[in-house]
Amino acid sequence: MSDSEYTLTLSDVAEMTGRHERTIRRWTLDGRGDRGLLPAVDTLDGLRFRAVDVEAYLRPRSAVERP
């Protein structure tokens, strides 16, 4: 998994999901022990996300799959 695949910013993901940036940050797994629902990398310019991860997160899940 290349860091170059992580192109979406926190505000991009917030816009895609219709959620506040703070909510997206809570969903994030970035190596700091956060909740870990959405993978991200922490760069000098802030968190970066992959589009495939965001799309997978937004897909409906069955009750069995939900954390």
C-alpha positions as CSV (number, residue, x, y, z in Angstrom):
1,M,0.0,0.0,0.0
2,S,1.7,3.2,-1.2
3,D,1.3,6.5,0.6
4,S,0.7,8.0,-2.8
5,E,-2.7,6.3,-2.8
6,Y,-3.7,8.4,0.2
7,T,-4.9,11.6,-1.6
8,L,-8.1,12.7,0.1
9,T,-7.9,15.3,2.8
10,L,-9.9,15.4,6.0
11,S,-12.2,18.0,4.5
12,D,-12.6,16.0,1.3
13,V,-13.8,13.0,3.3
14,A,-16.1,15.2,5.4
15,E,-17.7,16.6,2.3
16,M,-18.1,13.1,0.8
17,T,-19.8,11.8,4.0
18,G,-21.7,14.8,5.0
19,R,-20.1,14.7,8.4
20,H,-18.0,17.2,10.4
21,E,-14.2,16.9,10.2
22,R,-14.1,16.1,13.9
23,T,-16.3,13.1,13.3
24,I,-14.0,11.9,10.5
25,R,-11.0,12.2,12.8
26,R,-12.8,10.0,15.4
27,W,-13.4,7.3,12.7
28,T,-9.7,7.3,11.8
29,L,-7.0,4.7,12.4
30,D,-3.7,6.7,11.9
31,G,-1.3,4.9,14.2
32,R,-2.3,6.9,17.3
33,G,-4.6,4.3,18.8
34,D,-7.8,6.0,17.7
35,R,-11.0,4.0,17.0
36,G,-9.7,2.6,13.7
37,L,-12.8,2.5,11.5
38,L,-11.2,4.4,8.6
39,P,-7.5,4.0,7.7
40,A,-5.5,7.1,7.1
41,V,-1.9,8.3,7.2
42,D,-0.8,11.4,9.1
43,T,1.4,13.6,6.9
44,L,3.0,17.0,7.5
45,D,-0.1,18.5,5.7
46,G,-2.6,16.6,7.9
47,L,-4.5,13.3,7.6
48,R,-4.8,11.7,4.1
49,F,-7.3,9.0,3.1
50,R,-7.7,6.6,0.2
51,A,-10.9,6.8,-1.8
52,V,-11.4,3.0,-1.8
53,D,-11.3,3.0,2.0
54,V,-13.9,5.8,2.3
55,E,-16.2,4.1,-0.3
56,A,-15.9,0.8,1.6
57,Y,-16.7,2.5,4.9
58,L,-19.8,4.1,3.4
59,R,-21.2,0.9,1.9
60,P,-24.1,-0.5,4.0
61,R,-23.1,-3.2,6.4
62,S,-25.1,-5.9,8.0
63,A,-25.7,-5.8,11.8
64,V,-23.2,-8.6,12.2
65,E,-20.4,-6.6,10.6
66,R,-20.9,-3.4,12.6
67,P,-18.5,-2.7,15.4
